[in-house]
Amino acid sequence: MDESLNTTLVEAVQRQASLEEENAALRQELARQKKVVEAQQATRPLEAELQDLTSELFTEANEMVAGARRQAEELRRRNLRLEEQLQEHQSLLLSHQSQLNELKSVMAQREEASAATPNTSLQGTPLLVQKASFDSPSVLSAARASAQPPTSYSDLLRVVVRYDIPAYSEFVTLLDIPHWARSRPSTPTPTHSPIVSSQAFFTSPNMSSSPVVAVSLRETRFFKRVVVEDVEPALRLDQAPGLSWLARRTVMTSIIEGSLVIEQLTDSSSTLASTLCTLCGSSEQTHAYRTSDVATAHPVCGYCVGRLRSVCDFIGFLRAVKGGGWRSEVEADRQRAWEECTRLRERMFWQKMGGGVVPILPLPASRVPSATSVNHETGEGDVASRIS
């Protein structure tokens, strides 16, 4: 009996010890879990702050990348505009070089004609001693070769033009486009706004706060005016027998963009020399033109070469004006540019007419008619008497 009681007591003591150990383990586990929960609660603000900092860093990085891209795009556009201006200036330089070569050729012809004409009273004055000299075929032929527009004789004539006509106002607007472009706002242009070749930035002077609008040379009012009044009448591409409708547009586009190339026919161009002139159908071809360096050459006669060159020089002048190649800060500069524009427009007219003027020297005093001497058949007075 005592033995069973002892055994029962020992088992109860062992069970109590086991329960105490399990209780201690559970308490330790509960304490550990409490610490984990407290640690998680303490790290939640840190995690939220870290997440905010990460988001701010990514946002700032994206803004920096976008700013760098905008700067790179603005630099690219600026380089494109500078390259365009450089090409226009080079084209203008080539045009001036061509004009200089033509002037040298004309001066050489005048010197030869002056040397061939006897009894010349004034050195350096082209050709004619008196009006009657036109009766000589050789003198008349030399006069045709040296005929120039009246405004070319700056030592004999003073150009007088009007400044109160709409055409001048439109020309001044074209002349001021580069200044408005330089004074435009520095706000970056949106990436969806394309930059078109050979364009200038344009805005109204009375709306300085309005956004700048890109305007090409073709879209200006003055260019549209001179195309109708001067360029198309000088070229008459609509009557060119050797050009299709699409080829006419290609020729006009190459002239406007400055890519038209005119070259003199050589011995290797015998095939072109045997064909008719593309623009007028003449059989006296002296040159050929290409709409680009790699395009097909088209033969033209001397008359059509003069028309093409006069139009190319005028369009090159307008491109230089739009690109800022002419000063226009004061009214005197604008008027000088307008006089040059008028001279080039007059040159297109005379090239279209296929002629020009040459100075007539006054007759000797004993043979000068009176100021009232008038040809009763024509109703005109003697030109030599008026010049004297």
C-alpha positions in Angstrom: 0.0 0.0 0.0 2.8 2.4 0.9 4.6 1.5 -2.2 1.7 2.4 -4.5 1.3 5.7 -2.7 4.9 6.5 -3.1 4.7 5.6 -6.8 1.7 7.8 -7.3 3.4 10.7 -5.4 6.5 10.4 -7.6 4.5 10.4 -10.8 2.5 13.5 -9.6 5.7 15.3 -8.8 7.2 14.4 -12.2 4.0 15.6 -13.9 4.1 18.9 -12.1 7.7 19.4 -13.0 6.9 18.7 -16.6 4.0 21.1 -16.6 6.2 23.8 -15.0 8.8 23.3 -17.7 6.1 23.6 -20.5 4.7 26.7 -18.8 8.2 28.3 -18.7 8.7 27.4 -22.4 5.3 28.9 -23.3 6.2 32.0 -21.3 9.5 32.4 -23.2 7.7 31.9 -26.5 5.1 34.5 -25.6 7.8 37.0 -24.6 9.7 36.4 -27.9 6.5 36.9 -29.9 5.8 40.1 -28.0 9.3 41.4 -28.9 8.7 40.5 -32.5 5.5 42.4 -32.6 7.0 45.4 -30.9 9.9 45.3 -33.4 7.5 45.1 -36.3 5.5 48.1 -34.9 8.8 50.0 -34.5 10.0 49.3 -38.0 6.7 50.3 -39.8 7.4 54.1 -39.6 10.9 53.4 -40.9 9.6 51.3 -43.8 7.1 54.0 -44.7 9.7 56.7 -44.6 12.1 54.6 -46.7 9.4 54.1 -49.2 8.7 57.8 -49.4 12.4 58.6 -49.8 12.6 55.9 -52.6 9.7 57.4 -54.4 11.1 60.9 -54.2 14.4 59.8 -55.4 12.9 58.1 -58.5 10.7 61.2 -59.2 13.8 63.5 -59.0 15.8 61.1 -61.2 13.0 61.0 -63.8 12.8 64.8 -63.8 16.6 65.1 -64.2 16.5 62.6 -67.1 13.6 64.5 -68.7 15.5 67.8 -68.3 18.6 66.4 -69.9 16.5 65.1 -72.8 14.9 68.5 -73.3 18.3 70.2 -73.2 19.7 67.7 -75.7 16.6 68.2 -78.0 17.0 72.0 -77.8 20.7 71.8 -78.6 19.9 69.5 -81.6 17.3 72.0 -82.9 19.7 74.9 -82.4 22.3 73.0 -84.3 19.8 72.3 -87.1 19.0 76.0 -87.3 22.7 77.0 -87.4 23.4 74.4 -90.1 20.5 75.8 -92.1 21.8 79.3 -91.7 25.2 78.2 -92.7 23.9 76.5 -95.8 21.9 79.6 -96.8 25.0 81.8 -96.3 27.1 79.5 -98.4 24.4 79.5 -101.1 24.4 83.3 -100.9 28.2 83.4 -101.1 28.1 81.1 -104.2 25.4 83.4 -105.7 27.5 86.5 -105.1 30.5 84.7 -106.6 28.4 83.9 -109.7 27.3 87.5 -109.9 30.9 88.6 -109.6 32.0 86.3 -112.4 29.1 87.5 -114.6 30.1 91.1 -113.8 33.7 90.4 -114.8 32.5 88.9 -118.0 30.3 91.9 -118.8 33.1 94.3 -118.0 35.4 92.4 -120.3 32.8 92.5 -123.1 32.4 96.3 -122.5 36.1 96.8 -122.7 36.3 94.9 -125.9 33.4 96.8 -127.4 34.8 100.1 -126.2 38.2 99.2 -127.8 36.4 98.3 -131.1 34.4 101.5 -131.2 36.4 104.5 -132.6 36.3 108.1 -131.4 35.3 107.2 -127.9 35.2 110.4 -125.8 34.8 108.9 -122.3 36.9 106.0 -121.0 35.1 103.3 -119.2 31.6 104.3 -120.5 30.3 101.4 -122.4 30.0 101.5 -126.2 28.2 104.3 -127.7 29.4 107.8 -128.8 26.1 109.0 -130.0 22.7 107.7 -130.8 23.4 107.3 -134.5 26.0 104.6 -133.7 23.1 102.1 -133.2 22.9 102.0 -137.0 26.1 100.0 -137.1 25.4 96.2 -136.8 28.6 95.6 -134.9 27.8 98.3 -132.3 24.2 97.1 -132.0 25.4 93.5 -131.4 27.9 94.7 -128.7 25.1 96.8 -127.1 22.9 93.7 -126.8 25.7 91.8 -125.2 26.4 94.5 -122.6 22.8 95.6 -121.9 22.0 95.8 -118.2 19.0 96.8 -116.1 18.9 100.6 -115.4 19.6 100.1 -111.7 23.0 98.5 -112.6 24.3 101.9 -113.6 24.7 103.3 -110.1 27.2 105.9 -111.3 24.7 107.3 -113.8 21.3 106.7 -112.1 19.9 107.1 -108.6 17.2 104.5 -107.7 14.1 106.0 -106.2 11.4 103.7 -104.8 8.3 104.1 -102.7 8.1 103.0 -99.1 4.3 103.6 -98.6 3.1 100.5 -100.5 1.8 97.2 -99.1 4.7 95.3 -100.6 7.2 97.3 -98.6 5.3 96.5 -95.3 5.3 92.8 -96.2 9.0 93.0 -97.0 9.7 94.6 -93.6 7.8 91.8 -91.9 10.0 89.3 -93.6 13.0 91.3 -92.7 12.1 91.4 -89.0 11.5 87.6 -88.7 15.1 86.9 -87.5 14.8 89.5 -84.8 11.6 88.1 -83.5 13.1 84.6 -83.5 16.1 85.8 -81.4 13.7 87.5 -78.9 11.4 84.5 -78.5 10.8 83.0 -75.0 13.2 80.5 -73.6 10.5 78.0 -72.7 11.4 74.6 -74.2 9.4 73.6 -77.2 7.1 70.5 -76.6 8.5 67.3 -78.0 5.4 66.8 -80.1 6.0 70.1 -82.0 8.1 69.2 -85.2 10.9 71.5 -86.4 10.6 71.9 -90.2 13.7 72.6 -92.3 14.3 76.2 -93.6 11.9 77.7 -91.1 12.1 80.8 -88.9 10.3 81.6 -85.7 7.7 84.3 -86.2 5.4 86.2 -84.0 3.5 89.5 -84.2 5.4 92.6 -82.7 2.1 93.7 -81.1 1.7 90.3 -79.3 5.0 89.9 -77.4 3.5 87.5 -74.9 2.0 85.2 -77.5 3.8 82.0 -78.4 6.3 81.9 -81.3 5.0 80.2 -84.5 7.3 78.6 -87.0 6.8 80.1 -90.5 8.6 79.0 -93.7 9.7 81.3 -96.5 6.9 80.0 -98.7 4.2 81.0 -96.1 5.2 84.7 -95.9 3.0 87.2 -97.6 5.8 88.9 -99.4 7.1 85.7 -100.9 3.6 84.8 -102.2 3.4 88.2 -103.7 6.7 88.1 -105.6 6.1 84.6 -106.8 2.9 85.8 -108.6 4.3 89.2 -109.7 7.9 88.4 -110.6 9.1 84.8 -110.3 6.3 83.0 -112.3 6.2 85.6 -115.1 10.0 85.5 -115.4 10.2 81.7 -115.6 6.9 80.8 -117.2 7.4 77.2 -116.4 3.8 76.6 -117.4 4.8 77.1 -121.0 8.0 75.1 -120.8 7.8 72.5 -123.6 10.3 70.1 -121.9 8.8 70.0 -118.4 5.8 68.0 -117.1 3.6 69.2 -114.3 5.6 67.3 -111.7 8.9 68.5 -113.1 7.8 72.1 -112.9 7.1 71.7 -109.2 10.5 70.0 -108.7 12.3 72.9 -110.5 10.4 75.5 -108.4 11.1 73.6 -105.2 14.9 73.3 -106.0 15.1 77.1 -106.7 13.4 77.9 -103.4 15.6 75.5 -101.4 18.8 76.6 -103.2 19.6 73.2 -104.7 19.4 74.1 -108.4 22.8 73.7 -110.2 23.6 75.5 -113.5 26.6 74.3 -115.4 28.0 75.2 -118.8 27.8 72.6 -121.6 31.2 71.0 -122.5 32.3 68.7 -125.3 31.2 65.7 -123.2 27.7 67.1 -123.2 27.2 66.7 -126.9 23.9 64.7 -126.3 22.4 67.6 -124.4 23.6 70.1 -127.0 21.7 68.3 -129.7 18.4 68.6 -127.9 16.1 71.6 -127.6 16.0 74.0 -124.7 13.9 72.6 -121.9 12.3 76.0 -121.0 11.7 77.7 -124.3 12.4 75.1 -127.1 15.3 77.0 -128.6 18.1 75.1 -130.4 20.9 77.3 -129.1 21.8 75.5 -125.8 24.7 76.8 -123.9 24.1 75.5 -120.3 22.3 72.8 -118.4 20.6 72.8 -115.1 20.0 70.1 -112.4 17.5 70.2 -109.6 20.2 68.5 -107.4 23.8 67.2 -107.7 22.6 63.8 -108.7 19.6 64.7 -110.8 19.3 64.5 -114.6 20.7 67.5 -116.5 18.3 69.5 -118.7 19.7 71.8 -121.5 18.8 75.5 -121.6 19.7 78.3 -123.9 21.5 81.6 -122.9 18.2 83.5 -122.6 16.8 80.9 -120.2 20.0 80.8 -118.2 19.7 84.5 -117.5 16.1 84.0 -116.4 17.0 81.1 -114.1 20.0 82.9 -112.6 18.1 86.1 -111.9 15.3 84.1 -110.1 17.9 82.1 -108.1 19.7 85.2 -107.1 16.4 86.8 -105.9 15.2 83.8 -104.0 18.7 83.5 -102.4 18.4 87.1 -101.4 15.0 86.4 -99.7 16.5 83.3 -97.9 19.4 85.5 -96.6 16.9 88.1 -95.5 14.8 85.5 -93.6 18.0 84.1 -92.1 19.2 87.4 -90.7 21.8 88.1 -93.4 20.7 91.8 -93.8 20.8 94.4 -91.1 17.4 95.9 -90.3 17.8 97.6 -86.9 17.0 101.1 -88.3 14.8 102.3 -91.1 17.8 103.3 -93.3 18.9 99.6 -93.3 15.4 98.5 -94.3 15.3 100.9 -97.1 18.6 99.8 -98.4 17.5 96.2 -98.3 14.3 97.2 -100.1 16.3 98.9 -102.8 18.4 95.8 -103.3 15.2 93.8 -103.5 13.8 96.2 -106.1 17.1 95.9 -108.1 16.8 92.1 -108.2 13.1 92.2 -109.1 14.0 94.6 -112.0 16.7 92.2 -113.1 14.2 89.4 -113.4 12.0 91.7 -115.5 14.8 92.6 -117.9 15.9 88.9 -118.2 12.3 88.0 -119.0 12.3 90.7 -121.7 15.7 89.5 -123.0 17.2 93.0 -123.0 18.4 95.9 -120.9 19.7 99.4 -121.4 23.1 100.9 -122.3 24.1 104.6 -121.7 24.1 106.9 -124.7 26.9 109.5 -124.7 25.9 113.1 -125.5 26.4 114.4 -129.1 29.0 117.1 -129.8 27.7 120.6 -128.9 27.3 121.5 -132.6 25.0 118.6 -133.2 22.9 118.5 -130.1 19.3 119.1 -130.9 17.2 121.6 -128.9 15.5 120.5 -125.7 12.2 120.7 -127.5 13.2 118.6 -130.5 10.6 115.9 -130.9 10.1 113.2 -133.5 6.7 113.9 -134.9 6.3 110.4 -136.2 6.8 108.7 -132.7 6.0 111.7 -130.4 9.3 111.1 -128.5 12.1 113.5 -128.0 15.7 112.7 -128.8 17.3 110.7 -125.8 20.7 112.2 -126.4 19.4 115.7 -126.0 17.7 114.9 -122.8 20.8 113.3 -121.3 23.0 116.2 -122.3 
